[in-house]
């Protein structure tokens, strides 16, 4: 749009909240971005922009500290001595270093670690580059969390199903579990608030009394890392109170599937009938025999039997055996939640249907966080609180974009990358490409990253907007465009924004900044892949939109230029699992005794031997004033949140002679972080919260990531990737210092 004074209003997208992708109008005059404002989506009530989005013009695009030119390190890594170079010299330097690593160690020794890969389709340019080279791509969508297999369990090989528990439009009950949506995801909170205003009861479960909790009908405080136990206790009540949705369990889950007790695998036709079929068997109550699940009209939900000397039980029977171990009194002791509260919560969730569960990342950011998310999904399955015909996203043609000549990149999880750099397992990594992700600041075990991992890397390149901690420890730094300076395709986000959108370019790139597509293309060409890296953003977007899939019917580049397109609803149930059902029983985890969700105590917990030395549980919450490590250098945001703080309960502060506002040191054997104390009753006793995202220089000394660990959960390696346990940390706090 354009008015008479020459002011252009360009419809684009603000991307400072993960997945929200708020539709906005960028006001541009004479090539300068003046301000931004929200505009309507086709769905009413989605008009939104947050406080961070409003300050992007001043404190992101036109921030005085923004990187403006390619820089080459002159001193030691981290010393801060840089030389300005041209883009031609930068691309040559990068290509020479990548080729040197390829010649000596092989292309897999180069690891690409792009952030924003789940909110920006064109960040896949680095996947395309990794594929062309035969290099490694590292998943940073969940920063090493179980978000892939254990978040919504879609297509990452983790056998449980989609777990869509938030796409019910008119619920009677809304459970908000481990997420402070008001501060971290305002569009999601808008949905929750709309549900509440329409009559749904909202209950928040969290170790902190957050702003979101203050708006709930009920707040339940919980000990961090015990969410799995609470979900199992609720399932026990649901079963004992006869609140199971048996039709859902029999029809849409593996509940009636027979499981071999000798090896934990599902019983197949070939195991009994020798016909070579992998079909699943159930016990048919009408025929009183085991038959293929596809042929049964009366599958038994609870049954134990022996077939050809193979002892079997249904998956639900095995789950019921697990639930016997979680009476509410025991669960109350584990979680700190009163037994009556657990019982009443479970009854409400099982009777006030349909119910939704908005699961935040807090519960999964523990060593056993995958079990927490699996337990929540299983609870939803037992009560039938899963929408079977809701929106399921678009099937973009990502292969056309991210593969080159039929080749696909190698994959490493984040914590596996640590070992690849440190000791060459499973293979050596010697080059690291960091883009749109503050690797040093946001990944666990800061001291190991700086003191052990980075010194073993031959080459580190960073692409970003600012000279952050990762850039400072790199060999070359490239200035990136802001999202106002290039075009992109943005996917929908389940819990808040169900639209596929185009991010229109509002202004031309400032200074010598380049978009990620331009940077990826330049390196690809310089490495000898001219034909594969000669396309602009429009061509790559067309590649992504070219999928021959029913979900893409009516989707085109030209239509997206006019307006966002909402995800289609599937008319039939869709579960992206081998069985085509929601698999709360996971065969892959049988060898780890975790085929069913079971409670595992946090690796660093109040009962561990280490707790005598470090008796406090550290969690790392998020705040509305930061987006991960973005906006720590915002002059506007710093007016509201000027420095890092650690929150303590009054009784924990009193026993340490710490008053509100005192400078304290949070410490353990791994490191320290010195910051201001904030004493209040809004955090669970025995728990301290240090808001994540601050840069090391923001602390009086140390950094919060110096306290975290990078321990690997081998059971998670068998499924998708090990969890980064940011909320599974033991520390102590001292006024005098460690």
TANOR-V624687 format. One record per run of one state. SS is the DSSP state (h for helix, s for strand, l for the rest). FROM is the first residue (numbers start at 1). LEN is the number of residues. If there is no record, write none. Layout:
ss;from;len
SS;FROM;LEN
SS;FROM;LEN
//
This chain:
ss;from;len
l;1;1
s;2;1
l;3;5
s;8;7
l;15;7
s;22;8
l;30;2
s;32;7
l;39;12
h;51;4
l;55;1
h;56;6
l;62;9
s;71;3
l;74;8
s;82;3
l;85;2
h;87;19
l;106;1
h;107;3
s;110;5
l;115;6
h;121;13
l;134;2
s;136;3
l;139;8
h;147;4
l;151;22
s;173;5
l;178;3
h;181;4
l;185;1
h;186;12
l;198;3
s;201;6
l;207;1
s;208;1
l;209;2
h;211;4
l;215;3
s;218;4
l;222;5
h;227;14
l;241;5
h;246;7
s;253;1
l;254;3
s;257;4
l;261;5
s;266;1
l;267;1
s;268;1
h;269;5
l;274;6
s;280;5
l;285;4
s;289;4
h;293;3
l;296;3
s;299;1
l;300;4
s;304;4
l;308;2
s;310;5
h;315;9
l;324;4
h;328;8
l;336;3
h;339;13
l;352;3
s;355;5
l;360;9
h;369;15
l;384;7
s;391;1
l;392;6
h;398;5
l;403;1
s;404;1
l;405;2
s;407;1
l;408;2
s;410;3
l;413;1
h;414;10
l;424;7
s;431;5
l;436;3
h;439;4
l;443;3
h;446;11
l;457;2
s;459;6
l;465;4
h;469;4
l;473;3
s;476;5
l;481;7
s;488;3
l;491;2
s;493;1
l;494;3
s;497;1
l;498;1
s;499;5
l;504;10
s;514;1
l;515;1
h;516;11
l;527;3
h;530;4
l;534;3
h;537;8
l;545;5
h;550;3
l;553;4
h;557;6
l;563;2
s;565;2
l;567;2
s;569;1
l;570;12
s;582;1
l;583;4
h;587;6
l;593;16
h;609;4
l;613;3
s;616;4
l;620;7
s;627;1
l;628;2
s;630;1
l;631;4
h;635;6
l;641;4
s;645;4
l;649;1
h;650;5
l;655;8
s;663;5
l;668;4
s;672;8
l;680;3
s;683;1
l;684;3
s;687;4
l;691;5
h;696;3
l;699;2
s;701;2
l;703;1
h;704;3
l;707;7
h;714;4
l;718;11
s;729;6
l;735;4
//
